[in-house]
Amino acid sequence: MLRVEPIPAFQDNYIWAIDDGHAAAVVDPGDAAPVLAYLARTGLVLGAIVITHHHGDHQGGVADLLAAYPAGPDGEPMPVIGPAAERIGHRTRAVREGDEVELKAPALRLRVLDVPGHTAGHIAYTGELPGIGPVVFCGDTMFASGCGRLFEGTPAQMLASLDKLAALPDATRVYCAHEYTRSNVRFARAVEPDNAALAAWDERVEALRAAGEPTVPTTVGHERAVNPFLRSREPSVRRALAAQGVQGAQAGDDAAAFGALRAWKDGFR
């Protein structure tokens, strides 16, 4: 049986710890200090480091973690796994879509998906975790009710990446890397004010944040119901784009409509 726990970092990052009660793999450790504090508090040891993309808030803590844990519990060098198409410091294995990642401590297997858009070589990890079920660790590609900015990729790439994530089973738990949900929901409601599932989710988000609780993980099925970036082909979203003055929003190509939606979000306040 495994557990997945969030380790808050910086202002709104989540570093995910996957543990078996003895060892933990950490996903996207942008800062070592909260990870080391978590390990000390729980009595866990570091077993592996897993990276989704090259941004500093996702890999900036790797060197300090390796200084504290140069080897895994088996005595072998600490595994540092990351995308083959990006520069990842201290990486011991470069992976891309179709590769399988098999960790020893904790024992688990994940499959790699290429999900470019936020960065050119961004990847996600998906699999079935004992005691948890289907999961996806998607970094900054998809957020609860949102998606990442297009820093290096194109709208067509990001749309294809989100389509790939949306095709995962409904029950798949979505472990994204930031607590952006409140602002994402505000934008989503501007796009689809009549979406009843979104209105209910808005209330739930406010209750969770008021209690100091994270809003993630969500599920793929939930995101398909409330996330405007997974719903960019829906007539309601296309009508909202048309109302914003996007030419051909209702009849135009999917990538152009998605790009207009992302641009709207970029300027939304």
C-alpha positions as a Markdown table, in Angstrom:
| # | Residue | x | y | z |
|---|---|---|---|---|
| 1 | Met | 0.0 | 0.0 | 0.0 |
| 2 | Leu | 1.3 | 3.4 | -0.9 |
| 3 | Arg | 0.4 | 7.0 | 0.1 |
| 4 | Val | 0.7 | 10.2 | -1.8 |
| 5 | Glu | 1.2 | 13.4 | 0.3 |
| 6 | Pro | 1.7 | 17.0 | -0.7 |
| 7 | Ile | 4.7 | 18.9 | 0.6 |
| 8 | Pro | 4.0 | 22.6 | 0.2 |
| 9 | Ala | 6.9 | 24.7 | -1.2 |
| 10 | Phe | 7.4 | 28.3 | -2.1 |
| 11 | Gln | 4.2 | 30.3 | -2.3 |
| 12 | Asp | 1.9 | 27.8 | -4.0 |
| 13 | Asn | 3.9 | 24.7 | -5.2 |
| 14 | Tyr | 3.2 | 21.1 | -4.2 |
| 15 | Ile | 6.0 | 18.6 | -4.2 |
| 16 | Trp | 4.4 | 15.1 | -4.1 |
| 17 | Ala | 5.8 | 12.4 | -1.9 |
| 18 | Ile | 4.9 | 8.8 | -2.7 |
| 19 | Asp | 5.8 | 6.5 | 0.2 |
| 20 | Asp | 5.4 | 3.0 | 1.4 |
| 21 | Gly | 5.9 | 3.7 | 5.1 |
| 22 | His | 9.7 | 3.5 | 4.8 |
| 23 | Ala | 10.9 | 5.2 | 1.6 |
| 24 | Ala | 9.5 | 8.1 | -0.4 |
| 25 | Ala | 9.9 | 9.2 | -4.0 |
| 26 | Val | 9.4 | 12.9 | -4.5 |
| 27 | Val | 8.0 | 14.5 | -7.6 |
| 28 | Asp | 9.3 | 17.9 | -8.7 |
| 29 | Pro | 11.3 | 19.0 | -5.6 |
| 30 | Gly | 12.0 | 22.7 | -6.5 |
| 31 | Asp | 13.2 | 23.2 | -2.9 |
| 32 | Ala | 15.1 | 20.7 | -0.8 |
| 33 | Ala | 14.3 | 22.2 | 2.6 |
| 34 | Pro | 10.6 | 21.3 | 2.9 |
| 35 | Val | 11.4 | 17.8 | 1.6 |
| 36 | Leu | 14.1 | 17.2 | 4.2 |
| 37 | Ala | 11.8 | 18.6 | 6.9 |
| 38 | Tyr | 9.1 | 16.2 | 5.7 |
| 39 | Leu | 11.4 | 13.2 | 5.7 |
| 40 | Ala | 12.7 | 14.1 | 9.2 |
| 41 | Arg | 9.2 | 14.5 | 10.6 |
| 42 | Thr | 7.8 | 11.3 | 9.1 |
| 43 | Gly | 10.9 | 9.1 | 9.6 |
| 44 | Leu | 11.0 | 8.3 | 5.9 |
| 45 | Val | 14.1 | 8.0 | 3.8 |
| 46 | Leu | 14.5 | 9.3 | 0.2 |
| 47 | Gly | 14.2 | 6.6 | -2.4 |
| 48 | Ala | 14.0 | 8.5 | -5.8 |
| 49 | Ile | 13.6 | 11.9 | -7.4 |
| 50 | Val | 11.1 | 12.3 | -10.3 |
| 51 | Ile | 11.0 | 15.4 | -12.5 |
| 52 | Thr | 8.3 | 16.6 | -15.0 |
| 53 | His | 10.1 | 19.6 | -16.6 |
| 54 | His | 13.1 | 21.8 | -16.3 |
| 55 | His | 11.8 | 24.9 | -14.5 |
| 56 | Gly | 13.7 | 25.8 | -11.3 |
| 57 | Asp | 10.7 | 25.5 | -9.0 |
| 58 | His | 10.5 | 21.8 | -10.1 |
| 59 | Gln | 14.1 | 20.7 | -10.0 |
| 60 | Gly | 16.0 | 23.4 | -8.0 |
| 61 | Gly | 16.2 | 21.3 | -4.9 |
| 62 | Val | 17.8 | 18.2 | -6.5 |
| 63 | Ala | 21.4 | 19.0 | -5.7 |
| 64 | Asp | 20.8 | 19.6 | -2.0 |
| 65 | Leu | 18.7 | 16.5 | -1.7 |
| 66 | Leu | 21.5 | 14.5 | -3.3 |
| 67 | Ala | 24.0 | 16.0 | -0.8 |
| 68 | Ala | 21.8 | 14.7 | 2.0 |
| 69 | Tyr | 20.9 | 11.4 | 0.3 |
| 70 | Pro | 23.6 | 10.5 | -2.3 |
| 71 | Ala | 22.3 | 6.9 | -2.4 |
| 72 | Gly | 18.9 | 5.2 | -2.2 |
| 73 | Pro | 18.0 | 2.6 | 0.5 |
| 74 | Asp | 19.6 | -0.1 | -1.6 |
| 75 | Gly | 23.0 | 1.6 | -1.6 |
| 76 | Glu | 22.8 | 2.4 | -5.3 |
| 77 | Pro | 23.2 | 6.0 | -6.5 |
| 78 | Met | 19.9 | 8.0 | -6.0 |
| 79 | Pro | 17.7 | 7.7 | -9.0 |
| 80 | Val | 16.9 | 11.1 | -10.6 |
| 81 | Ile | 14.5 | 10.6 | -13.5 |
| 82 | Gly | 13.4 | 13.3 | -15.9 |
| 83 | Pro | 12.4 | 14.2 | -19.4 |
| 84 | Ala | 14.8 | 13.3 | -22.2 |
| 85 | Ala | 14.1 | 16.5 | -24.2 |
| 86 | Glu | 15.1 | 18.9 | -21.4 |
| 87 | Arg | 18.1 | 19.8 | -19.4 |
| 88 | Ile | 17.7 | 18.2 | -15.9 |
| 89 | Gly | 20.6 | 18.5 | -13.5 |
| 90 | His | 21.9 | 15.3 | -11.9 |
| 91 | Arg | 19.6 | 13.2 | -14.0 |
| 92 | Thr | 20.4 | 9.5 | -14.0 |
| 93 | Arg | 17.8 | 8.4 | -16.4 |
| 94 | Ala | 16.2 | 10.3 | -19.3 |
| 95 | Val | 12.7 | 9.2 | -20.3 |
| 96 | Arg | 10.1 | 9.9 | -22.9 |
| 97 | Glu | 6.6 | 8.7 | -24.0 |
| 98 | Gly | 6.3 | 5.0 | -23.9 |
| 99 | Asp | 9.0 | 4.4 | -21.3 |
| 100 | Glu | 8.3 | 2.7 | -18.0 |
| 101 | Val | 9.8 | 3.9 | -14.8 |
| 102 | Glu | 10.2 | 1.2 | -12.2 |
| 103 | Leu | 11.3 | 2.3 | -8.7 |
| 104 | Lys | 12.6 | 0.0 | -6.0 |
| 105 | Ala | 11.9 | 2.2 | -3.0 |
| 106 | Pro | 9.0 | 2.6 | -2.9 |
| 107 | Ala | 8.2 | -0.2 | -5.3 |
| 108 | Leu | 6.1 | 1.2 | -8.1 |
| 109 | Arg | 5.8 | 1.4 | -11.8 |
| 110 | Leu | 4.8 | 4.5 | -13.8 |
| 111 | Arg | 4.4 | 5.1 | -17.5 |
| 112 | Val | 5.7 | 8.2 | -19.2 |
| 113 | Leu | 3.6 | 10.5 | -21.4 |
| 114 | Asp | 4.9 | 13.4 | -23.5 |
| 115 | Val | 2.8 | 16.5 | -22.7 |
| 116 | Pro | 4.6 | 19.5 | -24.3 |
| 117 | Gly | 3.1 | 23.0 | -24.3 |
| 118 | His | 4.1 | 24.6 | -21.0 |
| 119 | Thr | 7.7 | 23.6 | -21.9 |
| 120 | Ala | 8.9 | 21.9 | -25.0 |
| 121 | Gly | 9.8 | 18.6 | -23.4 |
| 122 | His | 7.4 | 18.4 | -20.5 |
| 123 | Ile | 6.3 | 14.9 | -19.4 |
| 124 | Ala | 3.8 | 13.3 | -17.1 |
| 125 | Tyr | 3.9 | 10.0 | -15.2 |
| 126 | Thr | 0.8 | 7.8 | -15.0 |
| 127 | Gly | 0.1 | 4.4 | -13.4 |
| 128 | Glu | -1.8 | 2.4 | -10.9 |
| 129 | Leu | -0.6 | 2.8 | -7.3 |
| 130 | Pro | -1.4 | 0.0 | -4.8 |
| 131 | Gly | -4.1 | 1.3 | -2.3 |
| 132 | Ile | -4.7 | 4.5 | -4.4 |
| 133 | Gly | -5.7 | 3.5 | -7.9 |
| 134 | Pro | -4.9 | 5.3 | -11.2 |
| 135 | Val | -2.8 | 8.4 | -10.9 |
| 136 | Val | -1.2 | 11.0 | -13.1 |
| 137 | Phe | 1.6 | 13.4 | -12.0 |
| 138 | Cys | 1.3 | 16.1 | -14.6 |
| 139 | Gly | 3.5 | 19.0 | -13.3 |
| 140 | Asp | 2.4 | 22.2 | -14.9 |
| 141 | Thr | 0.5 | 20.8 | -17.9 |
| 142 | Met | -2.9 | 20.6 | -16.3 |
| 143 | Phe | -4.0 | 22.2 | -13.1 |
| 144 | Ala | -7.2 | 21.8 | -11.1 |
| 145 | Ser | -9.6 | 23.7 | -13.4 |
| 146 | Gly | -6.8 | 25.1 | -15.5 |
| 147 | Cys | -3.6 | 24.5 | -17.5 |
| 148 | Gly | -0.1 | 25.9 | -17.7 |
| 149 | Arg | 1.0 | 28.9 | -19.6 |
| 150 | Leu | 2.5 | 28.3 | -23.1 |
| 151 | Phe | 6.1 | 29.3 | -22.4 |
| 152 | Glu | 7.7 | 27.1 | -25.0 |
| 153 | Gly | 5.0 | 25.2 | -26.9 |
| 154 | Thr | 2.1 | 26.0 | -29.2 |
| 155 | Pro | -1.7 | 25.9 | -28.6 |
| 156 | Ala | -1.9 | 22.8 | -30.8 |
| 157 | Gln | 0.7 | 21.0 | -28.7 |
| 158 | Met | -1.0 | 21.9 | -25.4 |
| 159 | Leu | -4.4 | 20.9 | -26.7 |
| 160 | Ala | -3.0 | 17.6 | -27.8 |
| 161 | Ser | -1.3 | 17.1 | -24.4 |
| 162 | Leu | -4.5 | 17.9 | -22.5 |
| 163 | Asp | -6.5 | 15.6 | -24.8 |
| 164 | Lys | -4.0 | 12.8 | -23.8 |
| 165 | Leu | -4.6 | 13.5 | -20.1 |
| 166 | Ala | -8.3 | 13.7 | -20.6 |
| 167 | Ala | -8.3 | 10.3 | -22.2 |
| 168 | Leu | -7.1 | 8.7 | -19.0 |
| 169 | Pro | -9.8 | 6.9 | -16.9 |
| 170 | Asp | -12.3 | 9.1 | -15.1 |
| 171 | Ala | -11.1 | 7.9 | -11.7 |
| 172 | Thr | -7.5 | 8.9 | -12.3 |
| 173 | Arg | -6.2 | 11.2 | -9.6 |
| 174 | Val | -4.7 | 14.4 | -10.9 |
| 175 | Tyr | -1.6 | 15.4 | -8.9 |
| 176 | Cys | -0.6 | 18.8 | -10.3 |
| 177 | Ala | 2.2 | 21.0 | -9.0 |
| 178 | His | 0.5 | 24.3 | -8.0 |
| 179 | Glu | -2.4 | 25.5 | -5.8 |
| 180 | Tyr | -3.9 | 27.7 | -8.5 |
| 181 | Thr | -7.5 | 26.5 | -8.2 |
| 182 | Arg | -9.2 | 29.6 | -6.8 |
| 183 | Ser | -8.0 | 31.8 | -9.7 |
| 184 | Asn | -8.6 | 29.1 | -12.2 |
| 185 | Val | -12.2 | 28.7 | -11.0 |
| 186 | Arg | -12.8 | 32.4 | -11.3 |
| 187 | Phe | -11.8 | 32.3 | -14.9 |
| 188 | Ala | -13.7 | 29.1 | -15.6 |
| 189 | Arg | -16.9 | 30.7 | -14.2 |
| 190 | Ala | -16.4 | 33.7 | -16.5 |
| 191 | Val | -16.2 | 31.2 | -19.4 |
| 192 | Glu | -19.1 | 29.0 | -18.4 |
| 193 | Pro | -21.3 | 30.9 | -15.8 |
| 194 | Asp | -24.1 | 28.3 | -16.3 |
| 195 | Asn | -22.0 | 25.2 | -15.6 |
| 196 | Ala | -23.7 | 23.7 | -12.5 |
| 197 | Ala | -20.8 | 21.3 | -11.7 |
| 198 | Leu | -18.4 | 24.3 | -11.8 |
| 199 | Ala | -20.6 | 26.3 | -9.4 |
| 200 | Ala | -20.7 | 23.5 | -6.9 |
| 201 | Trp | -16.9 | 23.1 | -7.3 |
| 202 | Asp | -16.4 | 26.8 | -6.6 |
| 203 | Glu | -18.2 | 26.4 | -3.2 |
| 204 | Arg | -16.1 | 23.3 | -2.4 |
| 205 | Val | -12.8 | 25.1 | -3.3 |
| 206 | Glu | -13.7 | 28.1 | -1.0 |
| 207 | Ala | -14.5 | 25.7 | 1.8 |
| 208 | Leu | -11.2 | 23.7 | 1.4 |
| 209 | Arg | -9.1 | 26.8 | 1.2 |
| 210 | Ala | -10.8 | 28.4 | 4.2 |
| 211 | Ala | -9.9 | 25.3 | 6.2 |
| 212 | Gly | -6.3 | 25.5 | 5.0 |
| 213 | Glu | -6.7 | 22.3 | 2.9 |
| 214 | Pro | -5.3 | 21.7 | -0.6 |
| 215 | Thr | -7.8 | 21.5 | -3.5 |
| 216 | Val | -5.8 | 18.7 | -5.2 |
| 217 | Pro | -5.8 | 16.0 | -6.2 |
| 218 | Thr | -8.9 | 16.1 | -8.3 |
| 219 | Thr | -9.8 | 13.5 | -10.9 |
| 220 | Val | -9.8 | 13.4 | -14.7 |
| 221 | Gly | -13.6 | 12.9 | -14.8 |
| 222 | His | -14.0 | 16.0 | -12.6 |
| 223 | Glu | -11.7 | 18.0 | -14.8 |
| 224 | Arg | -13.6 | 17.1 | -17.9 |
| 225 | Ala | -16.7 | 18.6 | -16.2 |
| 226 | Val | -15.2 | 21.8 | -14.9 |
| 227 | Asn | -11.9 | 22.6 | -16.7 |
| 228 | Pro | -12.4 | 25.1 | -19.6 |
| 229 | Phe | -9.2 | 24.0 | -21.2 |
| 230 | Leu | -10.4 | 20.4 | -21.4 |
| 231 | Arg | -13.8 | 21.8 | -22.6 |
| 232 | Ser | -12.5 | 24.1 | -25.3 |
| 233 | Arg | -14.6 | 22.3 | -28.0 |
| 234 | Glu | -17.8 | 22.6 | -26.0 |
| 235 | Pro | -20.4 | 24.9 | -27.6 |
| 236 | Ser | -20.7 | 26.9 | -24.4 |
| 237 | Val | -17.0 | 27.6 | -24.4 |
| 238 | Arg | -17.0 | 28.6 | -28.1 |
| 239 | Arg | -20.0 | 30.9 | -27.5 |
| 240 | Ala | -18.0 | 32.6 | -24.7 |
| 241 | Leu | -15.0 | 33.0 | -27.0 |
| 242 | Ala | -17.3 | 34.6 | -29.7 |
| 243 | Ala | -18.7 | 37.0 | -27.0 |
| 244 | Gln | -15.0 | 38.0 | -26.4 |
| 245 | Gly | -14.7 | 39.0 | -30.0 |
| 246 | Val | -12.7 | 36.0 | -31.2 |
| 247 | Gln | -13.4 | 35.7 | -34.9 |
| 248 | Gly | -14.6 | 32.3 | -36.0 |
| 249 | Ala | -14.6 | 30.9 | -32.5 |
| 250 | Gln | -17.6 | 28.7 | -33.1 |
| 251 | Ala | -16.6 | 27.4 | -36.5 |
| 252 | Gly | -12.8 | 27.9 | -36.3 |
| 253 | Asp | -10.2 | 25.2 | -35.8 |
| 254 | Asp | -9.7 | 23.7 | -32.4 |
| 255 | Ala | -6.1 | 24.8 | -31.9 |
| 256 | Ala | -7.0 | 28.4 | -32.7 |
| 257 | Ala | -9.9 | 28.4 | -30.3 |
| 258 | Phe | -7.8 | 26.8 | -27.6 |
| 259 | Gly | -5.1 | 29.5 | -28.1 |
| 260 | Ala | -7.7 | 32.2 | -27.8 |
| 261 | Leu | -8.9 | 30.7 | -24.6 |
| 262 | Arg | -5.4 | 30.5 | -23.1 |
| 263 | Ala | -4.7 | 34.1 | -24.2 |
| 264 | Trp | -8.0 | 35.2 | -22.5 |
| 265 | Lys | -6.8 | 33.5 | -19.3 |
| 266 | Asp | -3.4 | 35.2 | -19.6 |
| 267 | Gly | -5.0 | 38.6 | -19.4 |
| 268 | Phe | -7.8 | 37.7 | -17.0 |
| 269 | Arg | -7.9 | 39.6 | -13.7 |
